[in-house]
Amino acid sequence: MASRTNPPEGAGVSRRGLLVGAGAVAVTALGAGAVSAQAAGTAADFGPVTVRPGDLRYENLLRGNNFRFVNSPDEIRVVASTEQVVRAVGEAVRAGKRVAVRSGGHCFENLTADPAVRVLLDLSPMDEVTYDPARRAFSVQPGATLGQVYRRLLTGWGVTIPGGGCPEVGAGGHFAGGGYGPLSRRYGSVVDHLYAVEVVVVDKDGTARAVVATREPDDPNRDLWWAHTGGGGGNFGVVTRFWLRSPGATGTDPAKLLPASPQQMRQHVLIWPWAAMTERQLTGLLRNFGRWHERNSAPGRPQNGLYGVLQAGHKASGSVLLAVQADADLPGVDAMMTELITAVTAGLDLPTPLVDLRRSLPWLHRMTWPGSGEPGDVIVRRYKIKAGYLRRSFTESQLATIHRHLINDSGGPHAGMLLISYGGQANAVAPGATAIAQRDVIMKAVYQTIWRDDTEDKANLKWVREFYRDVYIETGGVPVPGPVNDGSYINYADADLADPVWNTSGVSAQTLYYKDNYPRLRRIKAKWDPRNVFRHSLSVEAG
């Protein structure tokens, strides 16, 4: 269960193209304006439903978002409550069957579609978003999509979370892996607001049970909460509920327990023609974008309200894009946007842009609009995405390598890379306070390619793997933490990091994802999943 974020609307890229082209159950109560589960059509008394091969529903429920990966489990269990999850996990363990968990299905790799998985748990009916007055926190079930979360939080209480911009991603994987998006420079990662989790775990004797873990210092289960502040989904158990409340928030007014939702999104989009772009201009854009973030990513800076995406597509894509967005009510927003764009384009004598547009849209429209890229998914549903954190702008040799791969003859129209704004208040948290260890970075770099048919798999995988390897050639083909690079993000899962063919650094995939937090995650894994029930190709190893 992993996820991602999207570039601003109007970027001219699909959602895939962003990255092609960015707890027992507590008694809950509905806040003012909230919609009950029954009224919203979610089935509180639904299921469980067991779907096996031969059932007309099987093929419809089988595939996740990336059509590269499909397996044939013995059964798909569609569950709607913690009790149903406990029963399903317990039965799978007793039968000796490997189990995997899916909420939204947007995992980049085959972490839930491994052929060894015999029971697939589908959590999609578990989509409640309510306010829990007993915990003074918002309760979110893992099957709720980000669009549902944003809409219900805003409609009921006028609040939000700094999550991703893709409305159909499930909260389960997105939250467990850390979660970030357009508001993260201003408010931190999603898990910086995580108060508690409910997790179905399996004891040493094979008993499945539900455990609630909170961030309270005296909570005996606190380590299980900590593991879910960026430790990734599918590692320790099945999360059946998250509770969210910002650190330091006081009182009982729900409207003051999470960040206020913006009213409108202010955004500026620039698109230049690739054909008129020189190497100096393209690498200059990448360099300047990085340098602006070097100057403007410390906690507390007003510029942390800005979120930018620079998409350098392969030359076959036809365009290069810069998109900047922010809360339209942020003081001085237009002047800060202009300063960022001026700094990124300075001294480059760029070609006349095809698009140069600044406008405002309702925040909820932007964050839940289903038109953020789905039409292209009708024919384009195969992709490979790789990523790395950046502490500063790319080196000159890395910039030259990027340009070389973006002009070669083997990349396609949906291939390229992105630089995505990060840092700001996400860097105000100590590396060990949550499982997210990268707390002094300024950007995320994403390398991607998407295509239509399985006959194109080999060529596309070769292109993006060689591109990534060559950018990090000096550190064994992967972003080993150092002065410039700082590992990668587990929600951008990349099985190549665990493959010695593509990772010759001697640094494990888990260390690239979790750095110095990995030994603690291993200890928590050994304590809470002693039978190693929850595992995949990039999972935390017991230790």
NORFEN-V30111 format. One record per helix or strand. SS is the DSSP state (a for helix, b for strand). FROM is the first residue (numbers start at 1). LEN is the number of residues. If there is no record, write none. Layout:
ss=SS from=FROM len=LEN
ss=SS from=FROM len=LEN
This chain:
ss=a from=15 len=4
ss=b from=29 len=1
ss=a from=37 len=4
ss=b from=49 len=3
ss=a from=58 len=5
ss=b from=75 len=4
ss=a from=82 len=13
ss=b from=99 len=4
ss=b from=119 len=4
ss=b from=129 len=4
ss=b from=137 len=4
ss=b from=145 len=1
ss=a from=146 len=12
ss=b from=159 len=1
ss=b from=170 len=1
ss=a from=171 len=6
ss=a from=184 len=4
ss=a from=190 len=4
ss=b from=194 len=9
ss=b from=208 len=7
ss=a from=222 len=6
ss=b from=238 len=7
ss=a from=254 len=3
ss=b from=260 len=1
ss=b from=264 len=10
ss=a from=274 len=3
ss=a from=279 len=17
ss=a from=302 len=4
ss=b from=307 len=7
ss=a from=315 len=3
ss=b from=319 len=9
ss=a from=333 len=13
ss=b from=355 len=8
ss=a from=363 len=6
ss=a from=374 len=4
ss=b from=382 len=9
ss=a from=396 len=11
ss=b from=415 len=7
ss=a from=424 len=5
ss=b from=443 len=9
ss=a from=454 len=18
ss=a from=473 len=3
ss=b from=485 len=1
ss=a from=495 len=4
ss=a from=509 len=20
